[in-house]
């Protein structure tokens, strides 16, 4: 059972598992507009939108003209385009632990290194520096890491 909390966790899962769905490469991903991903499949570009439920595609105001495929956990409406319904997923509450949350992925980087910088987290997770910084601060609040500043650089240490 794959546990996710939200669409962001689903996108993080997809980045690591897209080949299982028949795609060969990620050409573009998550720039804040529809589609979430442009994938390579059999040498062609495929525009993919990820949703928890297929009906969320409408709730988010997306247009069918902008996508070739929808990938979701629950297919509850049809659009006349291919919809891939993922099996073996469980939607969990926000305060529950998801291995695909960015916070969890950031914390895993401390297994390799006892000390990391915000830039290293951003680079490894392919997110912006500001997003990485926010998730590292969440880890401070949870008592998992501590922060020290040295010569203009912020260092994050596992507790």
C-alpha positions as CSV (number, residue, x, y, z in Angstrom):
1,X,0.0,0.0,0.0
2,X,1.5,3.3,-1.1
3,X,0.6,6.1,1.4
4,X,0.2,9.7,0.2
5,X,-1.3,12.7,1.7
6,X,-2.0,15.0,-1.2
7,X,-1.3,15.7,-4.9
8,X,2.3,16.9,-4.1
9,X,3.1,13.5,-2.6
10,X,1.6,11.9,-5.7
11,X,3.9,14.0,-7.9
12,X,6.9,13.0,-5.9
13,X,5.9,9.3,-6.2
14,X,5.5,9.8,-9.9
15,X,8.9,11.4,-10.4
16,X,10.5,8.2,-8.9
17,X,8.2,5.7,-10.6
18,X,7.2,7.0,-14.0
19,X,9.0,4.2,-15.8
20,X,6.6,1.7,-14.2
21,X,3.8,3.4,-16.1
22,X,5.6,3.1,-19.5
23,X,7.3,6.5,-19.8
24,X,10.9,6.7,-20.7
25,X,11.8,10.2,-19.5
26,X,10.5,13.4,-17.9
27,X,10.8,16.3,-20.4
28,X,9.3,18.9,-18.1
29,X,7.6,18.9,-14.7
30,X,5.5,20.9,-12.3
31,X,6.0,24.5,-13.3
32,X,2.7,25.5,-11.7
33,X,0.6,25.2,-14.8
34,X,-1.3,22.4,-16.5
35,X,0.0,19.9,-17.4
36,X,2.0,18.8,-14.4
37,X,4.4,16.8,-16.6
38,X,5.5,16.4,-20.1
39,X,6.7,12.9,-20.5
40,X,8.4,10.9,-23.2
41,X,6.6,7.7,-24.3
42,X,7.6,5.7,-27.3
43,X,9.6,8.7,-28.7
44,X,6.7,11.1,-28.4
45,X,5.8,13.9,-26.0
46,X,2.8,13.2,-23.7
47,X,1.2,15.8,-21.6
48,X,0.2,14.4,-18.2
49,X,-1.9,15.8,-15.4
50,X,-1.8,14.1,-12.0
51,X,-4.9,14.3,-9.7
52,X,-6.1,12.5,-6.6
53,X,-9.5,12.0,-8.2
54,X,-10.1,12.4,-12.0
55,X,-12.9,14.9,-11.2
56,X,-10.4,17.2,-9.6
57,X,-9.2,18.0,-13.1
58,X,-12.5,20.0,-13.5
59,X,-12.3,21.5,-10.0
60,X,-8.8,22.9,-10.8
61,X,-10.2,24.5,-13.9
62,X,-8.0,22.6,-16.4
63,X,-8.8,22.2,-20.1
64,X,-8.8,18.8,-21.9
65,X,-7.0,20.6,-24.8
66,X,-3.9,20.9,-22.6
67,X,-3.4,17.2,-21.7
68,X,-3.1,13.8,-23.3
69,X,-3.5,11.7,-20.2
70,X,-4.7,12.0,-16.6
71,X,-3.2,9.9,-13.9
72,X,-5.2,9.6,-10.7
73,X,-5.8,7.4,-7.7
74,X,-9.6,7.3,-8.2
75,X,-11.3,7.5,-11.5
76,X,-14.7,9.0,-10.7
77,X,-15.4,10.8,-14.1
78,X,-14.4,10.2,-17.7
79,X,-13.2,12.8,-20.1
80,X,-12.8,11.0,-23.4
81,X,-9.0,10.9,-23.0
82,X,-6.9,8.1,-21.4
83,X,-7.1,8.0,-17.6
84,X,-4.7,5.8,-15.7
85,X,-6.1,4.8,-12.3
86,X,-3.3,3.9,-10.0
87,X,-4.0,0.9,-7.7
88,X,-2.7,0.1,-4.2
89,X,-2.7,3.7,-3.1
90,X,-4.1,5.0,0.2
91,X,-4.9,8.6,0.9
92,X,-3.8,9.4,4.5
93,X,-4.4,12.4,6.8
94,X,-2.0,15.3,6.5
95,X,-0.5,14.7,9.9
96,X,0.4,11.1,9.1
97,X,3.8,10.2,7.7
98,X,4.1,9.8,3.9
99,X,7.4,8.6,2.4
100,X,6.8,10.8,-0.6
101,X,6.4,14.1,1.2
102,X,9.2,16.6,0.5
103,X,9.8,16.9,4.3
104,X,10.4,13.2,4.5
105,X,12.6,13.2,1.4
106,X,14.7,16.1,2.8
107,X,15.1,14.2,6.1
108,X,16.4,11.1,4.3
109,X,19.3,13.2,3.0
110,X,20.6,13.3,6.6
111,X,21.2,9.6,6.4
112,X,24.0,10.2,3.8
113,X,25.4,13.3,5.5
114,X,25.1,14.5,9.0
115,X,25.3,18.1,7.8
116,X,23.6,19.5,4.7
117,X,23.0,23.0,3.2
118,X,19.7,24.3,1.9
119,X,21.2,24.4,-1.6
120,X,22.1,20.7,-1.4
121,X,18.6,19.8,-0.4
122,X,17.1,21.9,-3.2
123,X,19.4,20.3,-5.8
124,X,18.8,16.7,-4.6
125,X,15.1,17.1,-4.5
126,X,14.9,19.3,-7.6
127,X,13.0,22.0,-5.8
128,X,13.6,25.7,-5.3
129,X,15.9,27.0,-2.5
130,X,13.0,28.6,-0.7
131,X,10.9,25.4,-0.8
132,X,13.8,23.5,0.6
133,X,14.4,26.0,3.3
134,X,10.7,25.8,4.3
135,X,10.8,22.0,4.7
136,X,14.0,22.2,6.7
137,X,12.4,24.6,9.0
138,X,9.5,22.2,9.5
139,X,12.1,19.6,10.5
140,X,13.3,22.0,13.2
141,X,9.8,22.4,14.5
142,X,9.5,18.6,14.7
143,X,12.8,18.4,16.6
144,X,14.6,16.3,14.0
145,X,17.3,18.8,12.9
146,X,18.9,22.0,14.1
147,X,20.3,24.9,12.2
148,X,23.5,26.8,12.6
149,X,24.8,29.7,10.6
150,X,28.5,30.0,9.8
151,X,30.2,32.6,7.6
152,X,27.0,33.4,5.7
153,X,26.0,29.7,5.1
154,X,23.2,27.9,6.9
155,X,24.1,24.4,8.0
156,X,21.4,21.9,8.9
157,X,22.4,19.1,11.3
158,X,20.5,16.0,12.2
159,X,19.8,15.8,15.9
